[in-house]
């Protein structure tokens, strides 16, 4: 869908009004970038950006209808179209003039390209304004591609950067970064720069070395080591995090959150849900769910509940007791999963 749009933009086949919904910001940013580049081919263009959480849509229309001073066309970007999603009646923050918007959509300015952006998973299809925007504007939905399509995109993007990435490299990259295409793009730029002017292919080891790890990923590894009974690795990672000035109370909260997520994933698996369905149900990155399913092993739900209880005890100790605070979580990690803390 977006590939077709980008080809049309490149050919100069540009509509007066676009409506882009969905949460994958890569497609939004790339569309705006390509639109700016095309409109700027002859001369510099005026670009105006509005946030419709704070600004009335009336101002967007007035700007689009105003003839540009320094170019033939201007680009008007209206972000956060919250009026397109479900809200309780009477709870709307701003009183937008939808009749004025309807007239504008039916007869848009011929000296402006207006892009309305609604970065939400769902629009309220019952609203008249939603139907009106989709009917009169060029509508697109920015959705993260499925895993296989995303892997193809990564390989294609790396080829555009004159770099070769192996399948194991793609898998490790998506494990570490997830499905955020903007973040993936940034990491691909870094990897391509590293292997530039060489014949080196990008494998899983190189990705592991080059891609910055997040705190959540470190905590996931720590918890995995703990669950598998690898106390040495769990403690080593915990001490590394302490040296990075991470607070034990924050680490306990992150570990507890991960344990709860694992428990929910295993419960839904037992009910016959597929990982993709679980990801949507729990509203979490599908790659996190995938890793949890792959690394399950023989852990039981009762062991997870016992671990959660133990972490609750550690949290209470950290908030109520003095002394060497780092020791409370360290003591927890030294005990096997499922150990009943007294």
C-alpha positions in Angstrom: 0.0 0.0 0.0 2.7 2.5 1.0 5.0 1.3 -1.8 2.3 2.1 -4.3 1.8 5.6 -2.7 5.6 6.3 -2.8 5.7 5.4 -6.5 2.8 7.8 -7.2 4.6 10.6 -5.2 7.8 10.0 -7.2 5.8 10.3 -10.5 4.2 13.5 -9.2 0.8 12.0 -8.8 0.0 13.8 -5.6 -3.5 14.0 -4.0 -4.6 17.1 -2.1 -5.5 15.3 1.1 -4.1 12.2 2.8 -5.3 10.5 5.9 -2.8 8.1 7.6 -3.9 6.0 10.5 -2.0 3.3 12.5 0.9 3.1 14.9 3.9 2.3 12.6 5.6 5.7 12.5 8.2 4.6 10.0 5.6 4.7 7.2 4.3 8.1 8.3 7.8 9.6 8.5 8.9 8.1 5.2 5.8 9.4 3.4 6.3 12.9 4.8 10.0 12.8 3.8 9.3 11.7 0.3 6.5 14.2 -0.1 8.8 17.0 1.0 11.5 15.9 -1.4 9.1 15.7 -4.4 7.5 19.1 -3.7 10.9 20.7 -3.2 12.3 19.6 -6.5 11.6 22.9 -8.2 11.8 25.3 -5.2 11.7 25.4 -1.4 8.3 24.8 0.0 6.4 26.1 3.0 5.8 23.3 5.6 3.4 23.9 8.5 2.8 21.3 11.3 -0.1 21.3 13.7 -0.9 19.2 16.7 -4.6 18.6 16.8 -4.5 17.6 20.5 -3.8 21.3 21.1 -5.1 23.0 18.0 -8.4 23.2 16.3 -8.8 21.6 12.8 -10.1 25.0 11.7 -6.6 26.4 11.8 -5.3 23.6 9.6 -8.0 24.4 7.0 -7.3 28.1 7.1 -3.6 27.4 6.6 -4.2 25.0 3.7 -6.5 27.6 2.1 -4.0 30.4 2.4 -1.9 30.8 -0.8 1.8 30.1 -0.2 4.2 33.1 -0.5 7.4 31.5 -1.8 6.2 28.4 -3.8 3.4 27.0 -5.8 2.4 24.5 -3.1 2.7 24.2 0.7 2.7 21.0 2.8 0.4 21.1 5.8 0.8 18.3 8.4 -1.9 17.7 11.0 -0.7 15.3 13.7 -2.7 13.5 16.4 -6.2 13.6 15.0 -7.7 12.4 18.2 -11.2 13.3 17.0 -11.1 10.2 14.8 -10.8 7.7 17.7 -13.5 6.8 20.3 -14.1 9.3 23.1 -16.9 9.6 25.6 -19.5 12.1 24.6 -18.8 15.5 26.2 -15.2 14.5 27.0 -13.8 15.9 23.8 -10.9 18.3 24.6 -11.5 20.7 21.6 -14.6 21.8 19.7 -13.6 21.2 16.1 -15.6 22.6 13.3 -16.4 19.4 11.4 -18.8 21.2 8.9 -15.9 23.4 7.9 -13.7 20.3 7.6 -16.4 18.6 5.4 -16.5 21.5 3.0 -12.7 21.5 2.8 -12.5 17.8 2.1 -15.1 18.2 -0.7 -13.3 21.1 -2.2 -9.6 21.0 -1.0 -7.1 23.7 -1.7 -5.2 23.3 -5.0 -2.2 25.1 -3.5 -1.6 22.8 -0.6 -1.0 19.1 0.2 -2.6 18.3 3.6 -1.7 15.2 5.6 -3.9 14.2 8.6 -2.1 11.7 10.9 -4.0 9.5 13.4 -1.4 7.3 15.1 -3.9 5.0 16.7 -4.5 1.3 16.3 -8.2 1.8 15.7 -10.4 4.6 14.5 -14.0 5.0 15.5 -15.7 3.9 12.3 -19.1 4.9 13.7 -18.2 8.6 13.6 -19.4 10.7 10.7 -16.1 12.6 10.6 -14.1 9.3 10.2 -16.3 8.1 7.3 -16.0 11.6 5.8 -12.1 11.6 6.1 -11.8 8.1 4.6 -14.2 8.9 1.8 -12.7 12.2 0.6 -9.1 11.8 1.5 -6.5 9.2 0.3 -6.6 6.8 3.2 -3.7 4.6 4.3 -3.2 2.4 7.4 0.4 2.2 8.8 0.8 -1.3 10.2 4.0 -3.1 11.1 4.5 -5.9 8.5 4.3 -9.5 9.6 7.5 -11.2 10.6 8.3 -12.8 7.2 7.6 -9.5 5.4 9.6 -7.5 7.9 12.6 -9.9 7.4 12.3 -9.3 3.6 12.2 -5.5 4.2 15.4 -5.7 6.4 17.3 -7.7 3.7 16.1 -5.2 1.0 17.1 -2.2 3.1 20.5 -3.6 3.8 21.0 -4.3 0.1 20.2 -0.7 -0.6 23.0 0.2 1.8 25.4 -2.1 -0.1 25.5 -4.5 2.8 24.7 -8.2 3.1 22.9 -9.5 6.1 22.5 -13.2 6.8 19.3 -14.8 7.9 20.7 -15.3 11.4 21.7 -11.6 11.5 18.1 -10.6 10.6 16.7 -12.9 13.3 19.0 -11.6 16.0 18.4 -8.0 14.9 14.6 -8.4 15.2 15.1 -10.2 18.6 17.0 -7.3 20.0 15.2 -4.4 18.4 11.7 -5.8 18.0 9.3 -4.7 15.2 9.9 -0.9 15.5 10.8 -0.1 11.9 12.3 3.3 12.8 14.6 1.7 15.4 15.5 -1.1 12.9 16.4 1.5 10.3 18.7 3.3 12.7 20.5 0.1 13.7 20.7 -1.0 10.0 22.4 2.3 9.2 25.0 1.6 12.0 25.6 -2.0 10.8 26.0 -0.9 7.2 28.5 1.8 8.1 30.5 -0.8 10.1 30.9 -3.2 7.2 31.2 -0.4 4.5 34.1 -1.0 2.0 34.5 -4.6 3.1 33.2 -8.0 2.0 32.1 -8.9 5.6 28.6 -10.2 5.9 26.4 -9.2 8.9 25.8 -12.3 11.0 24.2 -12.9 14.4 27.5 -12.3 16.3 28.1 -8.9 14.7 24.5 -7.9 15.4 25.0 -8.9 19.1 28.1 -6.8 19.3 26.9 -3.7 17.5 23.2 -3.3 18.6 22.7 -1.4 21.8 21.0 -3.4 24.5 18.0 -2.0 26.4 17.5 -2.4 30.1 14.5 -4.6 29.4 16.6 -7.0 27.2 19.2 -7.3 30.0 16.5 -8.0 32.5 15.0 -10.6 30.2 18.4 -12.4 29.9 18.9 -12.2 33.7 15.5 -13.7 34.3 16.1 -16.4 31.7 19.4 -17.4 33.4 17.6 -17.5 36.7 14.8 -19.7 35.4 17.2 -22.1 33.8 19.1 -22.5 37.1 22.2 -20.7 35.9 22.8 -18.7 39.1 26.3 -17.6 38.1 25.1 -15.9 34.9 22.1 -14.3 36.7 24.3 -12.9 39.5 26.9 -11.7 37.1 24.3 -9.8 35.0 22.8 -8.4 38.2 26.1 -7.1 39.4 26.7 -5.6 35.9 23.4 -3.7 36.1 24.4 -2.5 39.6 27.7 -1.2 38.2 25.6 0.7 35.6 23.9 2.4 38.5 20.5 0.6 38.0 18.4 0.7 41.2 17.4 -2.7 42.7 13.9 -1.5 43.3 13.5 -0.7 39.6 15.0 -4.0 38.6 12.6 -5.9 40.8 9.7 -4.1 39.1 11.0 -5.0 35.6 11.6 -8.6 36.6 8.1 -8.9 38.1 6.6 -7.4 35.0 8.4 -10.0 32.8 7.3 -12.8 35.1 3.7 -11.7 34.9 4.0 -11.5 31.1 5.4 -15.0 31.0 2.5 -16.3 33.2 -0.1 -14.6 30.9 1.6 -16.0 27.8 1.6 -19.5 29.1 -2.0 -19.3 30.3 -3.1 -18.1 26.8 -1.0 -20.9 25.2 -2.8 -23.4 27.3 -6.1 -22.0 26.0 -5.1 -22.6 22.4 -4.0 -19.1 21.4 -1.2 -18.7 18.8 1.7 -16.4 19.6 0.4 -13.8 17.2 -3.0 -13.8 18.8 -1.3 -13.6 22.3 0.7 -10.6 21.1 -2.5 -8.8 20.1 -4.4 -9.8 23.2 -1.7 -8.6 25.6 -0.7 -5.7 23.4 3.0 -6.5 23.5 5.8 -6.9 20.9 5.3 -10.2 19.0 9.0 -10.9 19.3 8.8 -10.8 23.1 6.0 -13.4 22.9 8.0 -15.5 20.5 11.1 -15.5 22.7 9.0 -16.4 25.8 7.4 -19.3 23.9 10.7 -20.6 22.5 12.5 -20.4 25.9 9.7 -22.0 28.0 11.4 -25.3 28.8 9.8 -27.1 31.7 8.8 -24.2 33.9 5.4 -24.4 35.5 2.8 -21.7 36.2 3.1 -22.4 40.0 6.9 -21.8 39.8 6.2 -18.4 38.2 3.6 -17.6 40.9 6.1 -18.5 43.6 8.7 -16.4 41.9 6.3 -13.5 41.8 5.5 -13.9 45.5 9.3 -13.9 46.2 9.8 -10.7 44.2 7.0 -9.1 46.2 8.8 -9.9 49.4 12.0 -8.4 48.0 10.1 -5.3 47.0 8.7 -5.0 50.5 12.2 -5.4 52.0 13.7 -2.8 49.7 11.0 -0.3 50.8 11.0 -1.0 54.5 14.4 -2.2 55.5 17.8 -0.5 55.7 21.3 -2.0 55.2 22.8 -3.3 52.0 19.8 -3.0 49.7 21.5 -4.8 46.8 21.6 -8.1 48.9 17.8 -8.6 48.9 17.5 -9.2 45.2 20.9 -11.1 45.2 19.5 -13.5 47.8 16.4 -14.1 45.6 18.5 -14.9 42.6 20.6 -17.4 44.6 17.5 -19.5 45.3 16.0 -21.9 42.7 12.8 -20.8 40.9 9.7 -22.0 42.9 11.5 -21.7 46.2 9.0 -20.8 48.9 10.2 -17.5 50.5 9.2 -17.3 54.2 
